[in-house]
Structure formats: C-alpha cells, structure tokens
C-alpha cells in the first residue's frame, strides 16, 4: 500500500496500485473501472474552475460522491462530504462554517463518467477533507482531516493479498465507510458500495455476486445481516466491526457463520481516527495497549474514559462548534467508558448514555451484552423507563431468533441470566419482545426511550 505523499492526490495513489483494468467501484446500478478515471470526470463544470475552491458534495447515492472525491482531491482546497440526511434548515450554517464555494447535488454530479478534455490535471493542492460527526443533534459538527490523517491507519497488513474486493454496510461519507473506501483504493482492490434504498438481503446478494473478500459494518449492521438467509451468499476472508461495542456474542456468531474469516473489531471515531483493532476474537482489548511504547496511536485512560493521541486525529472542528478537540497534550477524550478486568479492558458505553437508577449508574451496553449472549436473542436494546421512585429503571426490547418462541419462558430465562451476571439495579424491570429494532443512518442502534 503506497504511503500518502501529498505531492500525489488520491487518484494518483489509487492508480499506482493493482490491475486497474480489473478494479471497479460499483453500486446497485453502475460499475466504474478505475482505469477510466484518469481522463474522465463526473463533475458538471470544468475541474480547473474548482481549483483552490471549497466544494460541498451533497448527493443521495454514494457513487457520484466517490467519483467526485477522486476527481477533486488535489484540485479543490476543501472537500466537504455531506450526508444525505443533512437537514436543509442547517444547510446555510454548514455552507458558512465550511466556506463552501460550490454545492454539488445529484444534478451536478453524474453517476457515470464523461471525457475530460483537460485531463490529466495537475493535482498539487493540499486538499482538506471535512467529515460530519455521527450521533449529533441540532446543527452538525464538522471535523477537518487531511489525506495523510485519513490514510494513516491503513498500513496495518490487512488485505495484503492481491486484488481484494472490499465492501461495507457504512455510507462512505462517514468516517468508518471512508476508511474502507480508502483501503480498497490504496490497497489495489475493488469496492462494492451499499445503498440506503437497498434491503439487507439485496445488498448481501450483490456483495456475494461481486465476490467480496473483505467487509465491514457496525455490530448492529451484522446482527441484521445474520438474520437474513442471504448471509450465506458471502464468503469473506476478513470481517470487521466498528462503531459500537462488539460484545462476545456477535464476535462468536460471526466466526460461526464465516469460519474461514478473520473477525476483527476496531475502535475509531471521526475526531480521534483509528485507535486500534483487535484480532484475537475476544471482546474488549488487551490492557497492554494502554501506554504501549512505539504505538502509532497512544492510548490512556483518564476519569474512566479512553483517550487517544496520534497523527491520525483530526486537525479540529470547523465553524461554530465550540468544544475543543484534544487536551493540552493532544489527547482526545473519546467519551467511551472502559473498565479493566484482569488483563483486559472492556467498553462499558458512552458517557452520555448512562441510565441513572436511584443514583446508581447503568450502562445499556453492559446489560445488552448479557441479553445478547442468550441463545434465543438476536439483538436487544436497553433503555431508561421513567420511575417516580428511582427516576428511572432499566427496560429492554428483545428481537428473538425464532419469532414463534415462547416469550414467557425466554423472558424468565433472560431474567435469571441477568440476575446471575448483573447487580440488582441493572436487571431489567421490563422485557418485551419486538419484531425489529431501528438502526440509525450511522449504522448504530437507534437509542431513544421506548
């Protein structure tokens, strides 16, 4: 995998690896060869018009944005990767905060390529990459990255084989999805894009037909995938999880479903970049990752939360966002709570997601990990139910593996498991069976009071 020298833009780096005649980027409707990108573009205006300008890419499908990113890196001053769910009410503030000179929507970016008479272009601008953070409410926060900070985590030996075919449930305009796209482009591989309009079954069918070898998603993505019979249509060599806590149940289920695969889970955030990945099949991460000498990402635990410092972190926030990125020593507080148990750290949950039961803390993910380990449970969601006595109590929604299972019997078994593994205040007061649980556009389990 080539190192990201900023004298070379993303397109130059991508074309320097692999057999470009065979390498493609595809979605449900189109397939584009990398070999065709050097002398073509999907941008409706001459690329030289955009030299040194800031461009907001705001399309619904992913492929037009991918092709525009390849065309504009090294030419535009700034690429802002807009999300399709961006509230139009926030658009004027986004434009002002990002300094966008152009806003490209679906009608300004074609899904296919047209000849570019000025190609090949001189791509010598140090383009800034702007990503939106996930899980925010109100006006979204925008985070500034560079190509070197985005590609810093990629030299880790994953997909070292020739011609990998990557795919991801993520949208590539989010940090997790962009990491996978960059891995495919800079690792000599092809890329199969997902689509928000596509069912899980249709996506897995298409991924199988494309011969994907490496695929990523959140644990919630994977739980939904394993509920589909179409999961048997893919045979990946490498399965990656990120974005949420990977409990032992989902790791074990993935290994059982794809025994030929290496199953890894990574910790990353838009601000902090990739901290590490874990490939031993166990939940949590080894305690010796903390303070490890010579690590590409330095880790420490302070006030119970994981902190990260590395060259992979973002440069800062744009515009009106006021929270400082990093402390005085350059460590970014991820907001993810961890606890050491023996020689391993385990994630407890997000600091802002704690349920307060009469002054005692409950982390929803800790309870979900117990529920998800039950053989009758496919996925669970723990939430806070208001209580006039304790302020809140723990409640849980359960999706069963077998829809016709006797829930009364399953419920009693689940409560016994919770009582054996958890303190009394963490045991759900309410358990209810539901047919499905929502997954947000970020790929994470939707969390709201039931």
C-alpha positions as CSV (number, residue, x, y, z in Angstrom):
1,X,0.0,0.0,0.0
2,X,1.6,3.3,-1.1
3,X,2.3,6.0,1.5
4,X,0.1,9.1,1.1
5,X,2.7,11.6,-0.1
6,X,0.7,14.9,-0.6
7,X,2.6,15.5,-3.9
8,X,0.2,12.7,-5.0
9,X,-3.5,13.1,-4.8
10,X,-5.9,10.2,-4.0
11,X,-6.5,9.4,-7.7
12,X,-2.7,9.2,-8.4
13,X,-2.2,6.9,-5.4
14,X,-5.2,4.7,-6.4
15,X,-4.0,4.3,-10.0
16,X,-0.5,3.4,-8.7
17,X,-1.7,0.1,-7.3
18,X,-3.2,-3.1,-8.7
19,X,-4.6,-4.1,-12.1
20,X,-6.7,-1.0,-12.9
21,X,-8.3,-2.8,-15.8
22,X,-10.0,-5.2,-13.4
23,X,-10.6,-2.9,-10.4
24,X,-14.0,-1.4,-10.2
25,X,-16.2,0.7,-7.9
26,X,-19.9,-0.4,-8.1
27,X,-23.3,0.3,-6.6
28,X,-26.7,-1.3,-7.4
29,X,-26.9,0.5,-10.8
30,X,-23.4,1.2,-12.1
31,X,-19.9,-0.2,-12.2
32,X,-16.9,2.1,-13.0
33,X,-13.4,0.9,-13.9
34,X,-10.5,2.7,-12.1
35,X,-8.7,2.6,-15.5
36,X,-11.2,5.1,-16.9
37,X,-10.9,7.7,-14.1
38,X,-7.6,9.4,-15.2
39,X,-9.2,11.0,-18.3
40,X,-12.8,11.4,-17.2
41,X,-14.9,13.1,-14.6
42,X,-18.5,13.1,-13.3
43,X,-18.4,16.8,-12.3
44,X,-20.6,19.0,-14.4
45,X,-18.2,22.0,-14.5
46,X,-14.6,22.2,-15.7
47,X,-12.3,20.9,-12.9
48,X,-10.0,23.9,-13.3
49,X,-12.9,26.1,-12.3
50,X,-12.8,24.4,-8.9
51,X,-9.1,24.8,-8.3
52,X,-8.5,26.2,-4.8
53,X,-12.2,26.3,-4.1
54,X,-14.3,24.6,-1.3
55,X,-16.8,22.1,-2.6
56,X,-19.8,20.6,-0.6
57,X,-20.8,17.2,-2.1
58,X,-24.4,16.6,-1.2
59,X,-25.8,13.7,-3.1
60,X,-28.1,10.8,-2.2
61,X,-26.3,7.9,-3.8
62,X,-22.7,7.3,-2.8
63,X,-21.1,6.6,-6.2
64,X,-21.3,10.2,-7.6
65,X,-19.6,11.4,-4.4
66,X,-16.8,8.8,-4.7
67,X,-16.1,9.8,-8.3
68,X,-16.1,13.5,-7.4
69,X,-13.8,12.9,-4.5
70,X,-11.3,11.2,-6.8
71,X,-11.6,14.0,-9.4
72,X,-11.3,16.9,-6.9
73,X,-8.7,15.7,-4.4
74,X,-5.5,17.7,-5.2
75,X,-7.5,20.3,-7.1
76,X,-10.1,21.6,-4.6
77,X,-9.0,23.4,-1.4
78,X,-11.6,21.7,0.6
79,X,-13.9,18.7,0.1
80,X,-17.0,18.6,2.4
81,X,-18.6,15.2,2.5
82,X,-22.2,16.0,3.1
83,X,-24.6,13.3,4.4
84,X,-27.9,12.7,2.5
85,X,-29.9,13.1,5.7
86,X,-28.5,16.6,6.3
87,X,-31.4,18.9,7.4
88,X,-31.9,21.6,4.9
89,X,-32.5,24.0,7.7
90,X,-28.9,23.6,8.7
91,X,-27.5,24.0,5.2
92,X,-26.9,27.8,5.3
93,X,-24.9,27.3,8.5
94,X,-22.9,24.4,7.1
95,X,-22.1,26.5,4.0
96,X,-21.0,29.4,6.1
97,X,-18.9,27.3,8.6
98,X,-17.2,25.3,5.9
99,X,-16.7,28.2,3.5
100,X,-18.2,26.2,0.6
101,X,-18.0,28.0,-2.7
102,X,-19.9,25.3,-4.6
103,X,-22.7,22.9,-3.5
104,X,-23.0,19.9,-5.8
105,X,-26.2,17.9,-5.6
106,X,-27.3,14.9,-7.7
107,X,-28.0,17.1,-10.8
108,X,-24.4,18.4,-10.7
109,X,-22.7,15.1,-10.3
110,X,-23.4,12.3,-12.8
111,X,-23.2,8.7,-11.6
112,X,-21.1,7.8,-14.7
113,X,-18.1,9.3,-16.4
114,X,-17.7,11.7,-19.3
115,X,-14.5,12.6,-21.1
116,X,-12.4,15.4,-19.6
117,X,-10.6,17.2,-22.3
118,X,-8.2,18.8,-19.8
119,X,-7.1,15.5,-18.3
120,X,-4.7,14.7,-16.8
121,X,-4.8,17.6,-14.4
122,X,-2.0,18.9,-12.1
123,X,-3.1,17.8,-8.7
124,X,-0.9,19.7,-6.3
125,X,-3.4,21.3,-3.8
126,X,-3.2,20.0,-0.2
127,X,-7.0,19.3,-0.1
128,X,-8.7,19.4,3.3
129,X,-11.3,16.7,3.9
130,X,-14.3,17.7,6.0
131,X,-16.5,15.0,7.7
132,X,-19.6,15.3,9.7
133,X,-19.6,13.7,13.2
134,X,-22.2,11.0,13.8
135,X,-24.9,10.9,16.5
136,X,-25.2,14.7,16.9
137,X,-28.4,16.6,17.4
138,X,-29.1,20.1,16.1
139,X,-26.5,21.7,13.8
140,X,-24.0,19.0,12.9
141,X,-20.3,19.3,13.8
142,X,-17.7,19.2,11.0
143,X,-14.3,17.8,11.5
144,X,-11.2,18.7,9.5
145,X,-9.0,15.9,8.2
146,X,-6.2,15.6,5.6
147,X,-5.5,12.7,3.3
148,X,-2.4,11.7,5.5
149,X,-4.5,11.6,8.7
150,X,-7.2,9.6,7.0
151,X,-4.8,7.1,5.4
152,X,-2.5,6.8,8.5
153,X,-4.3,3.7,9.9
154,X,-4.2,1.8,6.6
155,X,-0.7,0.4,6.8
156,X,-1.7,-2.5,9.1
157,X,-1.3,-5.6,6.9
158,X,-5.0,-6.0,6.3
159,X,-5.8,-7.1,2.7
160,X,-2.2,-7.6,1.8
161,X,-3.3,-10.2,-0.8
162,X,-3.7,-9.3,-4.4
163,X,-7.0,-7.9,-5.7
164,X,-9.2,-7.7,-2.6
165,X,-12.8,-6.9,-3.1
166,X,-14.0,-4.6,-0.3
167,X,-17.5,-3.7,0.8
168,X,-19.1,-2.1,3.8
169,X,-22.6,-1.5,5.2
170,X,-21.4,2.0,6.1
171,X,-22.0,5.1,4.0
172,X,-18.6,6.1,2.7
173,X,-19.2,9.7,3.7
174,X,-18.9,8.7,7.3
175,X,-15.5,8.0,8.8
176,X,-16.0,4.2,9.1
177,X,-17.1,3.9,5.5
178,X,-14.4,6.3,4.2
179,X,-11.8,4.1,5.8
180,X,-12.9,1.1,3.9
181,X,-13.1,3.0,0.6
182,X,-9.5,4.2,1.1
183,X,-8.4,0.7,1.9
184,X,-9.8,-0.5,-1.4
185,X,-8.4,2.3,-3.4
186,X,-4.9,2.3,-1.9
187,X,-4.7,-1.4,-1.5
188,X,-5.1,-2.4,-5.1
189,X,-8.7,-3.6,-4.7
190,X,-12.2,-3.0,-5.8
191,X,-15.1,-1.5,-3.9
192,X,-18.8,-2.6,-3.6
193,X,-20.9,0.3,-2.3
194,X,-24.0,-0.2,-0.2
195,X,-27.2,1.7,-0.8
196,X,-29.7,3.2,1.6
197,X,-32.5,2.2,-0.7
198,X,-31.4,-1.5,-0.8
199,X,-32.6,-4.2,1.6
200,X,-30.1,-6.2,3.6
201,X,-30.9,-9.2,1.5
202,X,-30.3,-7.4,-1.8
203,X,-27.1,-5.9,-0.7
204,X,-25.7,-9.3,0.6
205,X,-26.8,-10.9,-2.7
206,X,-25.0,-8.3,-4.7
207,X,-21.9,-8.5,-2.5
208,X,-21.8,-12.3,-2.9
209,X,-22.1,-12.0,-6.7
210,X,-19.2,-9.5,-6.7
211,X,-17.0,-11.9,-4.8
212,X,-16.3,-9.7,-1.8
213,X,-13.3,-10.8,0.3
214,X,-13.3,-8.1,3.0
215,X,-16.4,-6.4,4.5
216,X,-17.1,-4.2,7.5
217,X,-20.0,-2.8,9.5
218,X,-21.3,-2.0,12.9
219,X,-22.4,-4.8,15.3
220,X,-25.9,-3.7,14.6
221,X,-25.3,-4.0,10.9
222,X,-24.0,-7.5,11.4
223,X,-26.8,-8.6,13.7
224,X,-29.3,-7.6,11.0
225,X,-27.2,-9.3,8.3
226,X,-27.1,-12.6,10.3
227,X,-30.9,-12.6,10.5
228,X,-31.0,-12.8,6.7
229,X,-30.6,-16.1,4.8
230,X,-28.6,-14.1,2.2
231,X,-25.7,-14.0,4.7
232,X,-24.8,-17.5,3.4
233,X,-24.2,-15.9,0.0
234,X,-21.0,-14.2,1.0
235,X,-17.7,-15.9,2.0
236,X,-15.4,-13.2,3.2
237,X,-11.8,-13.7,4.3
238,X,-12.0,-10.8,6.6
239,X,-14.9,-9.4,8.7
240,X,-14.5,-6.1,10.5
241,X,-16.7,-4.5,13.2
242,X,-16.5,-0.9,14.4
243,X,-18.7,2.0,15.5
244,X,-20.3,0.2,18.5
245,X,-19.2,-2.1,21.3
246,X,-18.5,-5.6,19.9
247,X,-19.8,-8.0,22.6
248,X,-18.7,-11.6,22.7
249,X,-22.0,-12.9,21.3
250,X,-21.6,-11.0,18.0
251,X,-18.0,-12.0,17.6
252,X,-18.8,-15.7,18.2
253,X,-21.8,-15.6,15.9
254,X,-19.7,-14.1,13.1
255,X,-17.0,-16.6,13.5
256,X,-19.5,-19.4,13.4
257,X,-21.2,-18.0,10.3
258,X,-17.9,-17.3,8.5
259,X,-15.4,-19.9,9.9
260,X,-13.0,-19.1,7.1
261,X,-12.8,-15.4,8.1
262,X,-10.6,-13.4,10.3
263,X,-13.0,-11.5,12.5
264,X,-11.6,-8.2,13.9
265,X,-13.1,-5.3,15.7
266,X,-11.7,-1.8,15.6
267,X,-12.1,1.3,17.8
268,X,-12.3,4.6,15.9
269,X,-14.1,7.9,15.9
270,X,-14.3,10.8,13.4
271,X,-12.3,13.0,15.7
272,X,-9.7,10.6,17.1
273,X,-9.3,8.4,14.0
274,X,-8.5,4.7,14.4
275,X,-7.1,3.8,17.8
276,X,-6.5,0.1,17.3
277,X,-8.1,-3.1,16.1
278,X,-8.4,-6.4,17.9
279,X,-8.0,-9.7,16.1
280,X,-8.0,-12.3,18.8
281,X,-11.7,-13.0,18.7
282,X,-12.3,-11.6,22.2
283,X,-14.4,-8.7,23.3
284,X,-12.6,-5.7,24.7
285,X,-8.8,-5.1,24.2
286,X,-5.6,-6.2,25.9
287,X,-4.6,-4.0,28.8
288,X,-1.1,-3.6,27.5
289,X,-2.4,-1.5,24.6
290,X,-2.6,1.4,27.2
291,X,0.7,3.2,27.2
292,X,2.3,0.8,24.7
293,X,5.7,2.2,23.7
294,X,6.1,3.0,20.0
295,X,2.4,2.6,19.2
296,X,1.1,4.5,16.2
297,X,-1.8,5.7,18.4
298,X,-1.1,6.4,22.0
299,X,-3.8,5.4,24.5
300,X,-4.5,6.3,28.1
301,X,-7.5,6.0,30.4
302,X,-8.4,9.1,32.4
303,X,-11.6,9.6,34.5
304,X,-12.7,6.2,33.2
305,X,-12.7,7.3,29.5
306,X,-10.4,6.2,26.7
307,X,-8.1,9.0,25.4
308,X,-6.2,8.8,22.1
309,X,-3.3,10.8,20.6
310,X,-1.8,10.2,17.2
311,X,-1.1,11.6,13.7
312,X,-4.4,10.0,12.7
313,X,-6.5,12.5,14.7
314,X,-8.5,15.3,13.0
315,X,-7.0,18.8,13.0
316,X,-10.0,20.4,14.6
317,X,-13.6,21.4,14.3
318,X,-14.9,24.0,11.8
319,X,-17.2,26.9,12.4
320,X,-19.4,27.4,15.4
321,X,-18.7,24.2,17.2
322,X,-17.1,25.2,20.5
323,X,-15.9,22.0,22.1
324,X,-12.1,21.9,21.9
325,X,-10.6,19.0,20.0
326,X,-8.0,17.4,22.3
327,X,-6.4,18.5,25.6
328,X,-3.2,20.4,26.1
329,X,-1.1,17.3,25.5
330,X,-3.0,16.4,22.3
331,X,-5.1,13.5,23.7
332,X,-8.7,13.4,22.5
333,X,-11.3,12.3,25.0
334,X,-13.5,9.8,23.1
335,X,-16.3,9.8,25.7
336,X,-16.2,6.0,25.7
337,X,-16.0,4.5,29.2
338,X,-13.8,1.5,29.8
339,X,-13.1,-0.8,32.8
340,X,-10.2,-3.0,33.4
341,X,-11.0,-6.7,34.2
342,X,-7.8,-8.7,34.7
343,X,-5.5,-8.3,31.7
344,X,-8.2,-6.8,29.5
345,X,-10.2,-3.5,29.2
346,X,-13.8,-3.7,28.4
347,X,-16.1,-1.0,27.0
348,X,-19.0,0.0,29.2
349,X,-20.7,2.5,27.0
350,X,-20.9,6.2,26.1
351,X,-20.6,8.7,28.9
352,X,-23.7,10.5,27.9
353,X,-25.7,7.2,27.6
354,X,-25.7,6.3,31.3
355,X,-29.0,5.4,32.9
356,X,-29.3,6.7,36.4
357,X,-31.3,4.3,38.6
358,X,-31.7,6.0,42.0
359,X,-28.2,7.4,41.8
360,X,-26.6,4.2,40.6
361,X,-25.2,4.1,37.0
362,X,-26.3,1.5,34.4
363,X,-24.6,1.3,31.0
364,X,-27.1,0.0,28.5
365,X,-24.4,-1.9,26.5
366,X,-23.4,-3.8,29.6
367,X,-26.9,-5.2,30.0
368,X,-27.3,-5.8,26.3
369,X,-24.1,-7.9,26.3
370,X,-25.7,-10.2,28.8
371,X,-29.0,-10.3,26.9
372,X,-27.3,-10.9,23.5
373,X,-25.5,-13.9,24.8
374,X,-28.7,-15.8,25.3
375,X,-29.3,-18.3,22.6
376,X,-32.8,-17.1,22.0
377,X,-31.9,-13.5,21.4
378,X,-30.8,-12.0,18.1
379,X,-30.5,-8.4,19.3
380,X,-31.6,-6.3,22.2
381,X,-31.9,-2.6,23.1
382,X,-31.8,-1.3,26.7
383,X,-33.4,2.0,27.6
384,X,-34.5,4.1,30.6
385,X,-38.1,3.9,31.7
386,X,-39.2,6.7,33.9
387,X,-39.9,5.9,37.5
388,X,-41.5,8.1,40.2
389,X,-39.3,6.4,42.9
390,X,-35.8,6.0,41.4
391,X,-36.1,8.4,38.5
392,X,-35.5,5.6,36.0
393,X,-35.5,1.9,35.8
394,X,-34.0,-0.4,33.2
395,X,-36.2,-1.7,30.4
396,X,-35.2,-3.8,27.3
397,X,-36.6,-4.7,23.9
398,X,-35.7,-8.1,22.5
399,X,-35.7,-9.5,19.0
400,X,-35.9,-13.2,19.2
401,X,-34.1,-15.6,16.8
402,X,-37.3,-17.6,16.4
403,X,-40.3,-15.4,16.2
404,X,-42.7,-18.1,17.4
405,X,-40.6,-18.8,20.5
406,X,-42.4,-19.0,23.9
407,X,-41.5,-15.5,25.1
408,X,-42.7,-16.1,28.6
409,X,-40.2,-18.9,29.0
410,X,-37.5,-16.9,27.3
411,X,-38.2,-13.9,29.5
412,X,-37.8,-15.9,32.7
413,X,-34.5,-17.4,31.4
414,X,-33.2,-14.0,30.4
415,X,-34.0,-12.6,33.9
416,X,-32.2,-15.4,35.5
417,X,-29.1,-14.7,33.3
418,X,-29.3,-11.0,34.2
419,X,-29.6,-11.7,37.9
420,X,-26.6,-14.0,37.8
421,X,-24.4,-11.6,35.9
422,X,-25.5,-8.1,37.0
423,X,-26.2,-6.1,40.1
424,X,-29.8,-5.8,41.1
425,X,-30.3,-2.3,39.9
426,X,-29.1,-3.3,36.4
427,X,-31.6,-6.1,35.9
428,X,-34.3,-5.0,33.5
429,X,-37.7,-4.4,35.2
430,X,-39.4,-4.6,31.8
431,X,-38.7,-7.1,29.0
432,X,-40.7,-7.0,25.8
433,X,-40.5,-8.8,22.5
434,X,-40.4,-6.7,19.3
435,X,-40.1,-7.8,15.7
436,X,-37.2,-5.4,14.9
437,X,-35.1,-2.6,16.2
438,X,-34.2,0.5,14.3
439,X,-30.7,1.3,13.1
440,X,-29.7,4.9,12.6
441,X,-28.1,6.1,9.3
442,X,-24.8,5.9,11.1
443,X,-25.2,2.2,11.4
444,X,-25.6,2.3,15.2
445,X,-28.6,1.0,17.1
446,X,-31.2,3.8,17.5
447,X,-31.3,4.8,21.1
448,X,-34.4,6.5,22.4
449,X,-36.7,5.9,25.3
450,X,-39.3,3.2,24.4
